[in-house]
Each structure stands twice: as C-alpha cells, then as structure tokens.
Amino acid sequence: MTTSPWTSRQPLDSRPVVPVEFGPLVARRDDEPMRRFRRYGLGQFIHFGLYSLLGGEYDGVRAPGAPEWIRAWHGPTAPADWTTIYDGLNESFDPAGLDARVWARQAKAMGARYVIFTTKHHDGFALWPSAHSAYSVANSPFGRDLVGEVVDAYTAEGIDVFLYFSVLDWSHPGYSDGPPETDRARAGWQEFLDYTRAQLLELLDRYPAARGFWFDGTWGRAWVSSYEFTHALEQELRERRPGLIIGSRFRNDEHGARHFDTNGRLLGDYEQGWERKLPADRAMLGGNDWDCVMTIGPNAWGWMRNTAGEYQKTADDLIELLMRCRSMGGNLVINFGPDADGRMTAYEDAVAEQLGAWISANADAVYDVGPADLDASGIGWLTASEDRLFLTVVNRPVNGVARLRLPADAARVPVSARLLASGRPLELRRTDLGLDLDDAVHYDTVLPADFAADRAFVIELTLGAPEGETVKRAEAWM
Ligand code: FHN
C-alpha cells in the first residue's frame, strides 16, 4: 500500500501494531447502502448559506480566499466590524429564486445519483430550523426549512441525500480550535459538544430519508482530543440509523490519527480525504471505498460573483475526472454554488446539461461498474461490468487503433467491440506483437476514419472465452 497524500500513514506491515482503543467501529461494509454507494458514479455537492449572499465580495471589494470562508476575512482590505456585519446576514437571508425542485430536476438530468448538501457550514448558520440554535433559517426572512426542501426534492427524483455538517462552528461561543485550558473554556467546550450531538441527532430524526453525513471542519485540536466523545457519538448515530454512511473525516483515534487510525485502518465507511485531488492509482486506495469532491473553478465552493481570471473546468474536464474516478472504483462529486437568489449560475447550467447528455449516452460505462485493472496505455479510462469492458477514449490514437493490453493467459478476452453511444460495430483484432519475453496479448479496436468525435467517447468490449492461440515458434538462441 502506498501512502495517501494527506496522511502520514505507513504501509501496514512496516510498523509494529499500536494498541488502539478508539479505532474503527465498522469494517468494510457490504450491505445495500454501501453497495448502492459504489454504484452512484456521479454526485452533486451544493454549498449554499449566508456566504452565498455575498459571492466572495463586499461593497465591491473582493475578499481573498474561498467565498464560503468570507467571514474569516481579515487584514487591511477587510471592512470594519466585519464579523458583526457577516453574523447579521441572517436578517437579510431570503433567496427569492430558490426552488430545490429545480435543483433536483437538474441534478437528475445531469446524472447525479447522490447529493451532499451543506446543512451548516463553518459560519454555524443552520439551514434547518434547529431547536438547538437561534442562528438558523427560522430567524431569517426566508423562514423555510431548506434542508427539508432539499431532502424531499432530491428524494422525489430518486437521488440519495447526504447531509454535509461542519463541526467547526464560528457561531458557537464554546467552540475552540485548541484544547480548552481553563474551567470556563472546558465548560464552553462541553456545551459545544452537547450542541453538536443534539444537532446531529436532530438532523437524523427530522430527515429519515437522508443516507449519510458528510462531515467537515474536524481538524481542530480540541475536536481531535475529544476522541472518546466522537467514538461514542459515531456509535450512537449508527445505532439510531442503521445503514447510515459516515465518511472518514468525522473522527480520529486517541493518538490523533485522522481518517485512518494509527494502524492504518479506515475510520469510517469510505475514504473522505479526496478533496480536489485524485489518487494516482488504485494501489493508493488500499481497497477502501472513496469519493472525490471537486470544484468547477479552482477552489471556490460557495458562489463567486466574479470569476475573472479563474479557470472554470469544462464538461470535458469533468467527464475525464469522472471516468478517472470510476476507473479506480470511486465516485466524482461536482460542486455547485447557487447564487444569492438561490439559482445555479449560467455556467453551472451549461456544464450540467453537457454532462447529462454525455452520461445518458454512456450510462453503462458510468454507473454499475468497477475498475478493470488493465492498462489503457494512456488512451483513456477503463471501467468494467460483469461481461463488458468500457474504454472511455480521451486521447484518440493517431493511427486510429485503440490498443488494450491483456495477460496472454487471460480467461476472458474481448470478443466484439462497438461504440457505446451509437451501437456502431467496430473491428476488433487480436494482436500478438511477438516480442520475446512478452506475457501480454493486445486487443486492437479499429476506429473508422469517418467516425468524428469532439468529446470523449466509449468503446464497449464484450468479453468471452479466447479463441485460438498464438503459434509458439522456437526461440532463437542468444
Ligand atoms: O473548508 C471547507 C471548504 O469551505 C469546503 O466546504 C470544502 C468541501 O469539501 N471542505 C472544507 C475544507 O476541507
């Protein structure tokens, strides 16, 4: 196992096993919710909250950093009394164009099978009328239960809902980054823990259709040192909602190891650290489930009014990322940041439409598939189902021949090929290059010269028993 980019975990067998009392509560699950998770393929992330009213700027001045972090704005460009101004935004929170059913219909057409929705981001503003905080939609002109509307609208479209919840909470006086050192701070921290637990149980009870929690903001040292509490709370959440899915960000062990315990075991149902990055290969994943959450711009999760100078990923970029994730058994979750009115941006609308068109034409390569573990020689990304291989071509070979390398003794090999979107049959050749010491055989799919494509396309290869064998000639003496 190779190490992950965000942890210092070592290959399991190179270190002595350390006693861990607050390690994983679950081993790799194979129940229906997790099997469903593996089939999702594409997800949608939505970042929406008070920060969406601002779009990353105030009074025409652009704040540095990500727009959803704007409350943390400080330094010479920050407006005077900035946090007070920000914290009062609930009084004008009333996104006039917000209709969760429009979001959900768009997500459905795009091909998303799950959504992760920000119930509460770092600012602490709850998008449901929480009984445990005055800082919520209940105290805004909007007044509606936005979390409930999202859960209902997406569930009605057959899209599973995961509740994003930030533990880091700037609105709670007891929240602290470092471990509390005075009696007063300890009491405040305990209040914060009670409040966090109460809100999580409240979310579970209010929204029985939600499939899981997507935790964030769990890096603070006080939270890390509260491992007994988080261990018990994870257990409580799982007991309260059997089948609930919890990612690896929620908690750490008693040695401070996050995502993975000190012995390298995953702390949750799936690996949740792949934020705006992808594993280089499948070996890095150590067999764990995972998803990758990705922004369309470089690093803005909330709406950004002015994106000048910031590259926005195209539908082509996102299709390639999606199929790269799928080729390694993961899901891609694309982030959307609705604007101050609660509407997706024109760019997001366009990307969603283009993705939807591509995915609906190539659905078999996207959803109920796993990795193929074959070398696609840089042509693209491979996914596999029971009896088919799907090669998503992103780099069309100049000679028009898409070559796949298989072990010479493979029990199942491609026996026919066609273009997935149109069904057009393609010529398939078995090619033995006759290289000395080569233990591979190649299957070449010939792309017709008259086949034009301006976007990635998928070659579907049906698998069957190999026919015929390479003639073995005597090797020359050397
Ligand atoms: O700080 C947040 C950020 O604003 C955003 O919510 C992302 C989404 O994965 N998570 C945090 C950083 O890990």
Residues whose N, C-alpha, C, O or C-beta is under 5 A from the ligand:
A	BS01	FHN	E68 D216 E275 V293 W301
